[in-house]
């Protein structure tokens, strides 16, 4: 009987240790779930921020490309290569149109106005008038302000 009592006590102790281990493990599992949920929300926020940054960088890259094309057109006007200058202005206008689709509504309106200015420069360049350089400088200044603002 004494050995039977020891066996019962051993089984009760074993069950208590097993139960304590199970409870400790389940509490840790809940803590792990909370940590994973927290990490998941942090990563989602970071990814969202990175997507916004990439979108803004692409927008700025489009504007910078358009500015480079306006500078090339200005150099072509100085060299009296009006046909090449017109092509550069058209491609700059296309870059601005693409950037307008990517930017905010406010930036899209500003880019639409800038496209109108470039259309005016193109009309002057088609007449082979070197005074187009003045209008082109104004358009570049507007674009520079927009790049700085974004």
Number of C-alpha atoms within 10 A of each C-alpha: 6 6 8 9 10 11 12 11 12 12 12 12 12 12 12 12 12 12 12 12 12 12 12 11 12 12 12 12 12 11 12 12 12 12 11 12 12 12 12 12 11 12 12 12 12 12 12 12 12 12 12 12 12 12 14 16 13 15 23 19 15 22 25 18 16 25 22 15 21 26 19 17 26 25 15 18 23 15 11 15 15 23 16 16 26 25 14 22 27 20 16 26 23 15 21 25 19 16 21 21 13 17 18 14 11 9 18 18 13 16 24 15 14 21 21 14 19 24 16 15 24 23 14 18 24 13 10 16 14 15 13 22 19 12 16 22 15 15 22 21 13 16 21 14 11 16 17 8 8 13
